[in-house]
């Protein structure tokens, strides 16, 4: 008998532990919209991991969106931890997500602690801006 075949699991970069196709994949691929502010936050983190400037700009509020997003090719994303959420559910119009994202750039650890503000624009969640607790 031959060796049992194993399907390669493409785990989502957002840290949910789910398969990408069942998590952030549909949002990143444009086949679905994030239903909550936290889901959008997780998919935006995955977009940083995947180097998806297009997605980051498309999910940024028009009033605060920059012309471009500088992605550092030498930055290696290590993990995302959601600390708290406030509103941002399927029936809300606004919400906050506090998170810590860890990365490494040229051997040096980087820790981004942000409390991000989200709102709906044309029925879709978008990132507005953020504040840095303890900064």
TISEDREN-874871 format. One line per field, with one value per residue: residue number from 1; residue in three letters; z, y, x of N, C-alpha, C, O in turn. Coordinates in nm, 3 decimals. Each point is the difference from the previous one (the first is absolute). Example, Ala and Ser with C-alpha at 12.3 -4.5 7.8 and 13.67 -1.06 7.14 Angstrom:
residues 2
resi: (1:2);
resn: (ALA:SER);
nZ: (0.780:-0.138);
nY: (-0.569:0.107);
nX: (1.319:-0.139);
caZ: (0.000:0.006);
caY: (0.119:0.119);
caX: (-0.089:0.082);
cZ: (0.000:0.073);
cY: (0.120:0.109);
cX: (0.090:-0.077);
oZ: (0.066:0.017);
oY: (-0.002:0.111);
oX: (0.104:0.051);
end
This chain:
residues 135
resi: (1:2:3:4:5:6:7:8:9:10:11:12:13:14:15:16:17:18:19:20:21:22:23:24:25:26:27:28:29:30:31:32:33:34:35:36:37:38:39:40:41:42:43:44:45:46:47:48:49:50:51:52:53:54:55:56:57:58:59:60:61:62:63:64:65:66:67:68:69:70:71:72:73:74:75:76:77:78:79:80:81:82:83:84:85:86:87:88:89:90:91:92:93:94:95:96:97:98:99:100:101:102:103:104:105:106:107:108:109:110:111:112:113:114:115:116:117:118:119:120:121:122:123:124:125:126:127:128:129:130:131:132:133:134:135);
resn: (UNK:UNK:UNK:UNK:UNK:UNK:UNK:UNK:UNK:UNK:UNK:UNK:UNK:UNK:UNK:UNK:UNK:UNK:UNK:UNK:UNK:UNK:UNK:UNK:UNK:UNK:UNK:UNK:UNK:UNK:UNK:UNK:UNK:UNK:UNK:UNK:UNK:UNK:UNK:UNK:UNK:UNK:UNK:UNK:UNK:UNK:UNK:UNK:UNK:UNK:UNK:UNK:UNK:UNK:UNK:UNK:UNK:UNK:UNK:UNK:UNK:UNK:UNK:UNK:UNK:UNK:UNK:UNK:UNK:UNK:UNK:UNK:UNK:UNK:UNK:UNK:UNK:UNK:UNK:UNK:UNK:UNK:UNK:UNK:UNK:UNK:UNK:UNK:UNK:UNK:UNK:UNK:UNK:UNK:UNK:UNK:UNK:UNK:UNK:UNK:UNK:UNK:UNK:UNK:UNK:UNK:UNK:UNK:UNK:UNK:UNK:UNK:UNK:UNK:UNK:UNK:UNK:UNK:UNK:UNK:UNK:UNK:UNK:UNK:UNK:UNK:UNK:UNK:UNK:UNK:UNK:UNK:UNK:UNK:UNK);
nZ: (0.000:-0.134:-0.073:0.220:-0.144:-0.043:0.113:-0.197:0.200:-0.106:0.131:0.092:-0.171:-0.069:-0.092:-0.193:-0.142:-0.049:-0.074:-0.104:-0.074:0.178:-0.101:0.041:0.017:0.121:0.213:0.097:0.045:0.200:0.124:0.116:0.097:0.032:0.095:0.007:0.178:0.148:-0.052:0.052:0.208:0.060:-0.059:0.151:0.183:-0.005:0.031:0.216:0.118:-0.040:0.175:0.160:-0.123:-0.162:0.071:0.004:-0.199:-0.082:0.115:-0.173:0.216:-0.097:0.167:0.024:-0.161:0.081:-0.026:0.195:-0.088:0.179:-0.201:0.217:-0.189:0.071:-0.080:0.201:-0.148:0.187:-0.032:0.000:0.089:-0.014:-0.022:-0.188:0.102:-0.177:0.108:-0.134:0.129:0.023:0.224:0.017:0.130:0.211:-0.045:0.184:-0.088:0.185:-0.081:-0.017:-0.079:-0.036:0.064:-0.210:0.130:-0.193:-0.004:-0.127:0.218:-0.110:0.121:-0.123:0.110:-0.074:0.004:-0.075:-0.137:0.096:-0.223:0.059:-0.154:-0.009:0.213:-0.070:0.067:0.148:-0.116:0.223:0.197:0.029:0.159:0.077:0.007:0.142:-0.170);
nY: (-0.118:0.095:0.123:-0.018:-0.006:0.125:0.024:0.076:-0.013:0.085:-0.065:0.008:0.142:-0.030:-0.195:0.038:0.007:0.197:-0.143:-0.007:-0.211:-0.085:0.059:0.007:-0.219:-0.098:-0.003:-0.158:-0.178:0.093:-0.173:0.111:0.023:0.133:-0.204:-0.049:0.120:-0.114:-0.025:0.178:0.023:-0.133:0.071:0.142:-0.090:-0.089:0.166:0.046:-0.126:0.049:0.142:-0.028:0.058:-0.153:-0.190:-0.014:-0.014:-0.206:-0.065:0.122:0.051:0.004:-0.008:-0.222:-0.030:-0.162:0.147:0.023:-0.205:0.117:-0.094:-0.052:0.054:0.189:0.115:-0.041:-0.048:0.124:0.207:-0.142:0.204:-0.156:0.220:0.122:-0.058:0.135:-0.110:0.144:0.042:-0.213:0.005:-0.074:0.184:-0.078:0.069:-0.129:0.070:-0.120:0.126:-0.222:0.177:-0.222:0.131:-0.070:0.141:-0.115:-0.156:0.165:-0.050:-0.100:0.190:-0.129:0.191:-0.149:0.222:-0.206:0.173:-0.079:-0.019:0.056:-0.141:0.153:0.068:0.158:-0.209:0.172:-0.032:0.017:-0.101:0.120:-0.149:0.166:-0.187:0.157:0.044);
nX: (0.083:-0.153:0.170:-0.035:-0.172:0.180:-0.192:0.075:0.098:-0.180:0.171:-0.203:0.029:-0.210:0.064:-0.102:0.175:-0.093:-0.156:0.199:0.029:0.107:0.191:0.219:0.034:-0.161:0.072:0.130:-0.128:-0.049:0.072:0.156:-0.202:0.177:-0.016:0.220:-0.070:-0.127:-0.216:-0.130:-0.084:-0.169:-0.203:-0.084:-0.097:-0.207:-0.150:-0.043:-0.145:-0.216:0.013:-0.155:0.179:0.031:0.097:0.223:0.102:0.026:0.180:0.073:-0.014:-0.202:-0.150:-0.020:-0.151:0.134:0.167:0.109:0.031:0.065:0.030:-0.007:0.108:0.098:-0.175:0.092:-0.161:-0.012:-0.077:-0.175:0.025:-0.161:0.036:-0.029:-0.192:-0.003:-0.165:-0.107:-0.180:-0.064:-0.023:0.212:-0.008:-0.019:0.208:-0.007:0.193:-0.044:0.167:0.030:0.113:-0.005:0.173:0.038:0.120:0.019:-0.162:-0.084:0.031:-0.170:0.000:-0.138:0.044:-0.151:-0.031:-0.052:0.048:-0.187:0.016:-0.206:0.081:-0.163:-0.034:0.144:0.052:-0.005:0.190:-0.029:-0.032:0.186:-0.061:0.127:-0.127:-0.073:-0.142);
caZ: (0.000:-0.009:0.109:-0.005:-0.045:0.094:-0.062:0.063:0.060:-0.010:0.119:-0.016:0.066:0.106:0.130:0.045:-0.002:-0.105:-0.136:-0.063:-0.082:0.089:0.090:-0.068:-0.143:-0.084:0.007:-0.075:-0.140:-0.052:-0.021:0.113:0.082:0.143:0.066:0.124:0.005:0.033:-0.120:-0.091:0.060:-0.024:-0.143:-0.031:0.046:-0.100:-0.119:0.024:-0.012:-0.141:-0.082:-0.083:0.010:-0.062:0.096:0.108:-0.048:-0.028:0.127:0.078:-0.019:-0.104:0.060:0.066:-0.080:-0.062:-0.142:-0.010:0.127:-0.011:0.054:0.007:-0.038:0.099:0.123:0.017:0.099:0.090:0.065:0.033:0.118:0.021:0.144:0.036:-0.104:0.050:-0.112:-0.120:-0.037:-0.128:-0.005:0.042:-0.104:0.037:0.101:0.032:0.025:0.056:-0.035:-0.001:-0.113:0.018:-0.122:0.010:-0.111:0.007:0.126:0.117:0.027:-0.003:0.060:-0.029:0.084:-0.055:0.017:-0.132:-0.016:-0.123:-0.024:-0.128:-0.114:-0.104:0.049:0.023:0.105:-0.042:0.104:-0.001:0.057:0.124:0.105:0.057:0.146:0.072:-0.074);
caY: (0.118:0.124:0.096:0.081:0.137:0.105:0.128:0.109:0.100:0.135:0.066:0.145:0.078:0.085:-0.064:-0.064:-0.145:-0.053:-0.002:0.131:0.002:0.010:0.114:0.128:-0.019:0.060:0.146:0.040:-0.033:0.081:-0.073:0.030:0.115:-0.032:0.031:0.074:0.077:-0.091:-0.079:0.087:0.018:-0.122:-0.011:0.102:-0.056:-0.101:0.073:0.041:-0.121:-0.039:0.110:0.040:0.143:0.025:-0.028:0.097:0.126:-0.018:-0.013:0.119:0.105:0.096:0.126:-0.012:-0.091:0.060:-0.031:-0.132:-0.061:-0.047:-0.134:-0.031:-0.140:-0.072:-0.017:-0.132:0.008:-0.114:-0.036:0.101:-0.029:0.096:0.026:0.039:0.059:0.083:0.008:-0.058:-0.124:-0.002:0.100:0.130:0.090:0.039:-0.086:0.009:-0.126:0.020:-0.117:0.006:-0.073:-0.014:-0.028:0.009:0.071:-0.010:-0.060:0.074:-0.018:0.118:-0.026:0.108:-0.006:0.103:-0.006:0.044:0.040:-0.047:0.040:-0.048:0.091:-0.071:-0.132:-0.084:0.046:0.058:0.051:0.146:0.044:-0.069:0.068:-0.090:0.001:0.005:0.074);
caX: (-0.083:0.076:-0.008:-0.122:0.029:-0.040:-0.031:0.074:-0.087:0.053:-0.051:-0.014:0.105:-0.055:0.015:-0.124:0.017:-0.085:0.051:-0.014:-0.121:-0.116:0.023:0.021:0.018:-0.104:0.008:0.119:-0.020:-0.109:-0.125:-0.088:0.040:0.011:-0.127:0.022:0.125:0.110:0.031:0.076:0.133:0.076:0.032:0.101:0.127:0.038:0.043:0.139:0.082:0.004:0.049:-0.114:-0.028:-0.130:-0.106:0.011:-0.056:-0.142:-0.073:0.034:-0.100:0.039:0.044:0.130:0.084:0.119:0.016:0.062:0.040:0.139:0.020:0.143:0.017:0.081:-0.078:-0.062:-0.107:0.010:-0.125:-0.101:-0.081:-0.108:-0.010:-0.137:-0.084:-0.110:-0.095:0.059:-0.066:-0.072:-0.107:0.053:0.051:0.136:0.057:0.142:0.070:0.133:0.080:0.146:0.058:0.144:0.076:0.145:0.061:0.147:0.040:-0.050:-0.141:-0.086:-0.131:-0.095:-0.120:-0.088:-0.145:-0.043:-0.140:-0.061:-0.139:-0.054:-0.014:-0.074:-0.034:0.118:0.091:0.127:0.089:0.001:0.127:0.030:0.075:0.100:-0.008:0.126:0.104);
cZ: (0.000:0.122:-0.015:-0.041:0.104:-0.078:0.076:0.052:-0.005:0.115:-0.019:0.084:0.119:0.138:0.052:0.013:-0.108:-0.133:-0.063:-0.078:0.084:0.092:-0.082:-0.152:-0.086:0.002:-0.084:-0.150:-0.063:-0.025:0.114:0.072:0.146:0.071:0.128:-0.009:0.032:-0.120:-0.099:0.054:-0.027:-0.147:-0.040:0.050:-0.101:-0.129:0.017:-0.017:-0.146:-0.093:-0.094:0.019:-0.057:0.100:0.114:-0.040:-0.023:0.126:0.096:-0.029:-0.097:0.060:0.061:-0.079:-0.058:-0.149:-0.021:0.141:-0.021:0.070:-0.006:-0.034:0.101:0.132:-0.001:0.112:0.081:0.068:0.034:0.123:0.013:0.151:0.043:-0.124:0.068:-0.119:-0.123:-0.044:-0.131:-0.013:0.041:-0.120:0.027:0.106:0.016:0.017:0.052:-0.024:0.024:-0.117:0.020:-0.133:0.031:-0.127:0.021:0.137:0.125:0.015:0.002:0.055:-0.024:0.085:-0.044:0.040:-0.126:-0.002:-0.138:-0.012:-0.133:-0.101:-0.109:0.041:0.030:0.111:-0.062:0.123:-0.012:0.045:0.131:0.099:0.066:0.152:0.063:-0.070:0.046);
cY: (0.124:0.088:0.082:0.142:0.098:0.128:0.108:0.104:0.134:0.080:0.151:0.073:0.080:-0.062:-0.068:-0.151:-0.067:-0.004:0.136:0.010:0.014:0.121:0.128:-0.011:0.063:0.153:0.050:-0.023:0.074:-0.073:0.019:0.123:-0.042:0.042:0.082:0.079:-0.091:-0.085:0.083:0.021:-0.121:-0.012:0.105:-0.045:-0.103:0.066:0.052:-0.119:-0.037:0.110:0.055:0.147:0.033:-0.019:0.103:0.134:-0.010:-0.007:0.115:0.105:0.105:0.127:-0.007:-0.085:0.074:-0.038:-0.139:-0.050:-0.053:-0.134:-0.032:-0.148:-0.082:-0.022:-0.136:0.009:-0.128:-0.038:0.119:-0.047:0.111:0.015:0.031:0.050:0.079:0.026:-0.067:-0.131:0.011:0.107:0.140:0.081:0.043:-0.097:0.022:-0.140:0.035:-0.128:0.026:-0.087:-0.001:-0.032:0.011:0.067:-0.001:-0.049:0.068:-0.020:0.133:-0.041:0.121:-0.024:0.116:-0.027:0.064:0.031:-0.043:0.057:-0.060:0.113:-0.082:-0.145:-0.092:0.061:0.054:0.046:0.151:0.052:-0.076:0.089:-0.106:0.007:0.000:0.078:0.144);
cX: (0.087:-0.020:-0.128:0.035:-0.052:-0.023:0.077:-0.100:0.071:-0.059:0.001:0.106:-0.052:0.009:-0.125:0.014:-0.083:0.074:-0.027:-0.131:-0.128:0.010:0.013:0.010:-0.108:0.001:0.117:-0.017:-0.117:-0.130:-0.099:0.054:0.002:-0.129:0.013:0.130:0.118:0.039:0.079:0.141:0.088:0.040:0.103:0.138:0.050:0.049:0.143:0.093:0.020:0.049:-0.106:-0.037:-0.138:-0.114:0.003:-0.061:-0.151:-0.084:0.031:-0.106:0.051:0.059:0.140:0.099:0.121:0.006:0.059:0.032:0.140:0.013:0.149:0.019:0.080:-0.074:-0.068:-0.102:-0.003:-0.131:-0.086:-0.077:-0.105:-0.017:-0.143:-0.073:-0.111:-0.091:0.064:-0.061:-0.077:-0.110:0.045:0.046:0.144:0.050:0.150:0.056:0.139:0.080:0.149:0.046:0.151:0.066:0.149:0.052:0.151:0.047:-0.053:-0.150:-0.074:-0.136:-0.088:-0.124:-0.088:-0.144:-0.056:-0.149:-0.048:-0.140:-0.046:-0.005:-0.067:-0.027:0.116:0.085:0.128:0.077:0.001:0.135:0.023:0.071:0.089:-0.003:0.139:0.111:0.006);
oZ: (0.063:0.082:-0.111:0.052:0.061:-0.084:0.123:-0.075:0.048:-0.015:-0.051:0.114:0.081:0.100:0.114:0.072:-0.020:-0.018:0.024:0.004:-0.052:0.085:-0.053:-0.069:-0.093:-0.101:-0.079:-0.081:-0.120:-0.068:-0.009:-0.017:0.043:-0.016:0.048:-0.087:-0.057:-0.024:-0.065:-0.076:-0.040:-0.031:-0.089:-0.067:-0.038:-0.066:-0.096:-0.062:-0.040:-0.120:-0.114:0.066:0.054:0.006:0.044:0.078:0.030:-0.003:0.120:-0.116:0.007:-0.055:0.013:0.046:-0.061:-0.046:-0.099:0.097:-0.093:0.122:-0.105:0.077:0.007:0.091:-0.095:0.115:-0.055:0.043:0.013:0.007:0.012:0.070:0.106:-0.096:0.111:-0.098:0.015:-0.079:-0.063:-0.111:0.008:-0.109:-0.088:0.064:-0.080:0.048:-0.066:0.029:0.017:-0.009:0.025:-0.083:0.110:-0.111:0.098:0.057:0.111:-0.097:0.052:-0.034:0.048:-0.018:0.017:0.014:-0.016:0.063:-0.100:0.100:-0.079:0.033:-0.040:-0.084:0.046:0.013:-0.094:0.103:-0.110:-0.075:0.038:-0.034:-0.011:0.058:-0.042:0.052:-0.050);
oY: (0.004:-0.024:0.042:0.059:-0.020:0.039:0.007:0.047:0.014:0.063:0.056:-0.039:0.047:0.067:-0.046:-0.064:-0.121:0.066:0.059:0.104:0.047:0.020:0.048:0.101:0.073:0.063:0.093:0.075:-0.013:0.053:-0.045:0.039:-0.080:0.114:0.056:-0.025:0.017:-0.022:-0.049:-0.002:0.014:-0.038:-0.026:0.024:0.000:-0.051:-0.001:0.011:-0.038:-0.022:0.036:0.031:0.085:0.083:0.047:0.060:0.094:0.028:-0.012:0.019:0.040:0.056:0.103:-0.020:0.106:-0.084:-0.066:0.077:-0.077:-0.009:0.012:-0.086:-0.122:-0.063:-0.035:0.026:-0.110:-0.114:0.113:-0.115:0.117:-0.098:-0.045:0.047:-0.032:0.062:-0.095:-0.073:0.105:0.040:0.092:-0.054:0.054:-0.071:0.069:-0.089:0.070:-0.110:0.113:-0.117:0.103:-0.074:0.037:-0.039:0.053:0.053:-0.050:0.015:0.100:-0.105:0.110:-0.099:0.116:-0.114:0.122:-0.068:0.020:0.032:-0.050:0.112:-0.105:-0.090:-0.113:0.122:-0.058:0.033:0.054:0.069:-0.086:0.104:-0.120:0.091:-0.074:0.011:0.078);
oX: (0.106:-0.089:-0.034:0.095:-0.105:0.081:-0.005:-0.086:0.113:-0.105:0.097:0.028:0.080:-0.027:-0.001:-0.076:0.011:0.103:-0.106:-0.066:-0.102:-0.087:-0.101:-0.013:0.032:-0.033:-0.014:0.054:-0.024:-0.088:-0.114:0.115:-0.084:-0.045:-0.098:0.084:0.108:0.119:0.093:0.097:0.115:0.112:0.082:0.101:0.117:0.090:0.078:0.106:0.111:0.014:0.031:-0.099:-0.070:-0.092:-0.104:-0.073:-0.073:-0.119:-0.023:-0.037:0.116:0.095:0.066:0.112:-0.015:-0.077:-0.027:-0.001:0.026:-0.009:0.062:-0.044:-0.014:0.053:-0.070:0.036:0.004:-0.016:0.047:-0.042:0.034:-0.024:-0.044:0.061:-0.042:0.040:0.076:0.060:0.000:-0.033:-0.082:0.023:0.066:-0.078:0.062:-0.069:0.076:-0.047:0.044:-0.035:0.062:-0.054:0.040:-0.036:0.051:0.095:0.019:-0.075:0.050:-0.054:0.030:-0.071:0.035:-0.043:0.002:-0.081:0.069:-0.064:0.080:-0.040:0.051:0.005:-0.020:0.010:0.053:-0.058:0.015:0.069:-0.079:0.057:-0.026:0.059:0.089:0.111:0.081);
end
